Amino acid sequence: MKKQLLFVAAFVATMFGTVSAQNSVVFDDWEQGEKNITSVVTKGIFTFTASEKNAMSVDANSSKFEDGVTYTTRLKTAGTSKDDDRTVKIACPSAGTVIIAARTGSNSATDRNIVGTFNGTEVLNKILLESEAEKETYTDDNGETKTRSIYPYVKVNISGAGDLVLSAPTGSINYYYLAFDNGDTPNNIASSVAEKVIIGTEYYNVAGVKMAEAQKGLNIVKNIYEDGSVQVTKTYIK
């Protein structure tokens, strides 16, 4: 699974230049020395700030989100945000949407919230509840029927260029994925290509391997149009 999610972001960005590796972050590619954050770590447009006293950490943990993607590593705030410690700053280059895959740091807590301030104004104050997750029944590799949770993303509309600062004022929360989307995504541009003629369709898995047809799980679908343009989307097949 390592680096596969980054491949998905980079693959889509190659076609659209929207959610690129610079504008999104997952944590399974972080080097060992970066996994205990005690100062400032910058990844593209994301700045993670912590200190020796109020550190954040990265560890292995799997959670599945609403688009069918399972993230295998998380960033733990490991406590409440203190001033600038245990915060994430996103330098948004334009208007768009910040997409956050996050969970509460305590399954039983009902007050763990994520707060976002954009250029000093609060634009997000969301309590993260385990009860908001949907349940999915699946069959594991041993043929056993099991149930798992599917978590929603938190999305923040950004009006223009500026800094969105995320904090955890009431207790620890866990981040699995962060992205800035300028709005030119496959879903939003679907209407602009509706009348184009598709001359070919290619399917890839999350590792970038081309497949003869779509398969169960997450698929990367590349439509090729007669005018030479392409459209890349993600689709999940149960």
Backbone torsions as a table, in degrees:
resi	resn	phi	psi	omega
1	MET	NA	-21.3	-176.0
2	LYS	-55.9	127.1	176.1
3	LYS	70.4	-1.3	-179.0
4	GLN	-67.3	-39.0	-179.6
5	LEU	-68.5	-34.7	175.2
6	LEU	-64.6	-35.0	177.6
7	PHE	-61.8	-42.7	-180.0
8	VAL	-58.0	-47.5	-179.5
9	ALA	-62.3	-43.2	-178.3
10	ALA	-68.9	-36.9	-179.5
11	PHE	-64.1	-46.5	178.9
12	VAL	-65.7	-39.4	-178.9
13	ALA	-64.6	-30.8	178.7
14	THR	-59.8	-34.9	-178.2
15	MET	-87.4	-33.4	-171.7
16	PHE	-119.7	-21.8	-177.5
17	GLY	66.7	31.2	-176.9
18	THR	-106.5	-86.1	-179.2
19	VAL	-86.0	90.1	-177.7
20	SER	-95.9	175.1	176.7
21	ALA	-61.6	-30.2	176.2
22	GLN	-68.2	-31.1	-175.0
23	ASN	-102.3	10.0	176.3
24	SER	-146.0	156.7	-179.8
25	VAL	-147.3	132.1	164.5
26	VAL	-118.7	168.0	-167.3
27	PHE	-110.3	-1.7	-178.3
28	ASP	-77.4	-8.7	177.4
29	ASP	-98.3	1.6	-178.6
30	TRP	-69.5	138.3	178.6
31	GLU	-69.9	159.7	-175.3
32	GLN	-56.4	-39.3	-177.6
33	GLY	-70.2	-14.3	179.8
34	GLU	-93.4	-4.5	-169.8
35	LYS	-82.1	-7.4	171.6
36	ASN	-122.3	102.5	-171.8
37	ILE	-90.9	114.1	-179.2
38	THR	-123.7	11.0	177.9
39	SER	-150.0	-127.8	-179.6
40	VAL	-118.8	127.1	177.0
41	VAL	-122.6	127.2	-179.7
42	THR	-115.1	130.1	176.8
43	LYS	-129.6	101.6	-177.7
44	GLY	61.6	-122.5	-179.6
45	ILE	-88.5	4.8	-175.3
46	PHE	-106.3	131.5	176.3
47	THR	-122.4	121.0	-179.5
48	PHE	-104.6	122.4	-175.8
49	THR	-118.5	128.3	176.8
50	ALA	-149.1	-174.4	179.7
51	SER	-148.6	173.5	177.6
52	GLU	-57.9	-40.1	-177.3
53	LYS	-76.7	-38.7	-177.8
54	ASN	-122.1	75.4	-174.9
55	ALA	-86.0	160.4	168.2
56	MET	-118.2	161.3	-177.6
57	SER	-145.0	158.0	179.4
58	VAL	-116.1	131.3	176.0
59	ASP	-147.1	173.4	-178.5
60	ALA	-80.2	130.1	175.4
61	ASN	-168.0	131.8	-175.8
62	SER	-102.5	133.4	173.4
63	SER	-145.3	139.2	-178.6
64	LYS	-102.3	138.1	-177.5
65	PHE	-115.9	175.3	-163.9
66	GLU	-61.8	-23.1	179.1
67	ASP	-88.5	6.9	177.6
68	GLY	91.4	-1.9	-179.9
69	VAL	-84.2	133.3	174.5
70	THR	-105.0	119.8	176.3
71	TYR	-94.3	139.8	-171.4
72	THR	-107.9	-1.0	-179.1
73	THR	-141.6	148.5	-177.8
74	ARG	-133.0	157.6	169.9
75	LEU	-104.9	120.7	179.7
76	LYS	-97.7	128.6	173.4
77	THR	-69.6	-21.9	174.5
78	ALA	60.4	29.2	178.9
79	GLY	144.1	-176.6	179.6
80	THR	-76.0	155.9	175.2
81	SER	-72.7	136.9	179.1
82	LYS	-121.9	109.6	-175.3
83	ASP	53.6	-116.9	179.5
84	ASP	-91.9	-5.7	-178.9
85	ASP	-76.7	149.7	-179.5
86	ARG	58.4	44.0	178.1
87	THR	-125.0	159.9	175.1
88	VAL	-125.2	124.0	175.8
89	LYS	-107.6	130.0	179.5
90	ILE	-114.2	115.6	-180.0
91	ALA	-84.5	88.6	-176.0
92	CYS	-71.9	123.8	-175.9
93	PRO	-80.2	-13.1	-176.8
94	SER	-165.7	-176.2	171.7
95	ALA	-64.1	149.3	-179.7
96	GLY	167.8	-154.4	-177.9
97	THR	-132.3	131.2	171.7
98	VAL	-93.5	128.0	-178.0
99	ILE	-110.0	127.3	-173.9
100	ILE	-126.3	122.9	169.9
101	ALA	-99.6	108.9	-175.0
102	ALA	-144.5	153.5	175.6
103	ARG	-135.4	158.5	173.9
104	THR	-63.8	150.2	176.9
105	GLY	-80.8	-3.6	178.2
106	SER	-141.4	117.8	-177.1
107	ASN	-60.6	-27.3	-177.1
108	SER	-92.2	-11.2	-177.0
109	ALA	-75.1	146.0	178.4
110	THR	-121.8	16.0	-177.7
111	ASP	-130.0	3.6	-177.6
112	ARG	-74.7	112.2	-176.8
113	ASN	-119.1	158.5	173.8
114	ILE	-113.3	127.8	-177.7
115	VAL	-115.2	135.6	176.9
116	GLY	-123.5	131.1	174.8
117	THR	-117.4	131.2	-179.7
118	PHE	-112.1	115.3	-175.9
119	ASN	50.4	39.4	175.4
120	GLY	90.5	-6.4	-179.6
121	THR	-108.4	131.1	-179.3
122	GLU	-68.0	125.9	-179.9
123	VAL	-123.6	-4.1	-178.9
124	LEU	-148.7	133.4	171.8
125	ASN	-151.7	91.5	-169.5
126	LYS	-122.9	121.8	173.2
127	ILE	-78.4	130.7	-179.3
128	LEU	-95.5	112.0	-175.8
129	LEU	-115.1	133.8	175.2
130	GLU	-63.3	-27.9	-178.0
131	SER	-68.5	-14.5	178.9
132	GLU	-79.5	-12.4	179.8
133	ALA	-73.6	140.9	173.4
134	GLU	-85.4	156.5	-179.5
135	LYS	-103.5	138.7	-179.9
136	GLU	-127.7	131.5	175.5
137	THR	-95.1	133.6	-178.6
138	TYR	-144.8	167.0	177.4
139	THR	-109.5	124.1	-177.7
140	ASP	-80.7	-178.1	-176.0
141	ASP	-64.1	-19.1	179.1
142	ASN	-94.8	5.4	178.8
143	GLY	83.3	8.8	-179.6
144	GLU	-89.5	141.5	178.2
145	THR	-85.9	126.4	-178.3
146	LYS	-135.3	169.2	179.1
147	THR	-123.7	137.6	176.5
148	ARG	-135.7	163.5	-178.1
149	SER	-92.7	143.7	175.3
150	ILE	-118.0	117.6	-171.6
151	TYR	-97.2	146.0	177.1
152	PRO	-81.2	153.9	171.3
153	TYR	-81.1	154.2	168.4
154	VAL	-101.2	129.1	-177.2
155	LYS	-124.0	137.5	-178.4
156	VAL	-125.4	121.4	176.3
157	ASN	-78.9	130.4	-178.2
158	ILE	-112.0	131.3	-172.8
159	SER	-82.3	-18.5	-178.2
160	GLY	-178.6	-169.7	-179.6
161	ALA	-65.9	141.6	178.8
162	GLY	160.8	-177.2	-176.4
163	ASP	-104.6	124.8	171.1
164	LEU	-101.4	121.6	-179.9
165	VAL	-109.2	123.5	179.4
166	LEU	-102.0	137.1	179.0
167	SER	-141.1	166.3	-179.6
168	ALA	-123.8	87.2	-171.4
169	PRO	-77.1	-19.6	-174.0
170	THR	-110.9	-13.5	-178.7
171	GLY	166.9	173.9	-174.8
172	SER	-63.2	138.0	169.7
173	ILE	-129.1	164.4	-176.9
174	ASN	-122.8	128.3	176.2
175	TYR	-99.8	136.8	176.8
176	TYR	-112.7	-26.9	-176.0
177	TYR	-162.7	139.9	175.7
178	LEU	-135.0	140.5	179.9
179	ALA	-152.4	149.8	168.9
180	PHE	-111.7	126.6	-177.8
181	ASP	-119.1	121.2	-177.2
182	ASN	-80.1	6.1	175.7
183	GLY	96.7	-11.1	-179.5
184	ASP	-92.7	53.7	-176.8
185	THR	-91.9	165.0	178.3
186	PRO	-54.5	-40.0	-179.3
187	ASN	-63.4	-39.7	-176.6
188	ASN	-77.1	-25.0	-177.6
189	ILE	-97.4	5.8	-176.7
190	ALA	-57.5	-40.0	-177.4
191	SER	-66.2	-30.7	-176.4
192	SER	-74.5	-18.3	-180.0
193	VAL	-110.8	5.3	-174.1
194	ALA	-60.1	-33.7	-175.5
195	GLU	-92.4	-1.3	178.6
196	LYS	-77.2	155.8	-179.0
197	VAL	-97.3	124.5	177.9
198	ILE	-82.4	127.1	178.7
199	ILE	-107.8	-6.5	178.6
200	GLY	-171.1	148.5	177.7
201	THR	-132.8	133.2	179.1
202	GLU	-122.5	148.0	-178.4
203	TYR	-122.3	138.0	178.6
204	TYR	-133.1	148.9	170.9
205	ASN	-88.2	179.4	-174.4
206	VAL	-69.7	-12.8	176.4
207	ALA	-88.9	-1.7	179.0
208	GLY	88.6	9.8	-179.5
209	VAL	-86.1	127.7	-179.8
210	LYS	-72.1	137.5	-178.7
211	MET	-119.8	157.5	-179.9
212	ALA	-70.7	-30.7	-179.6
213	GLU	-156.5	167.2	177.7
214	ALA	-64.6	144.0	-179.2
215	GLN	-126.1	172.8	178.6
216	LYS	-61.7	141.6	-178.9
217	GLY	104.2	-159.7	-178.0
218	LEU	-83.7	127.7	179.0
219	ASN	-121.0	142.8	170.8
220	ILE	-101.6	119.0	-174.7
221	VAL	-110.1	124.2	-179.3
222	LYS	-114.0	111.4	175.5
223	ASN	-95.0	132.4	-179.8
224	ILE	-111.1	126.4	-175.4
225	TYR	-102.8	160.3	-175.2
226	GLU	-64.7	-21.4	178.8
227	ASP	-86.5	4.8	178.3
228	GLY	93.2	-9.3	178.5
229	SER	-78.8	163.0	179.4
230	VAL	-132.8	156.9	174.1
231	GLN	-133.7	126.7	-179.4
232	VAL	-114.7	128.2	178.2
233	THR	-132.6	162.2	172.7
234	LYS	-105.8	137.6	176.1
235	THR	-139.1	142.2	-179.0
236	TYR	-113.8	127.1	179.8
237	ILE	-113.0	123.9	179.7
238	LYS	-78.1	NA	NA
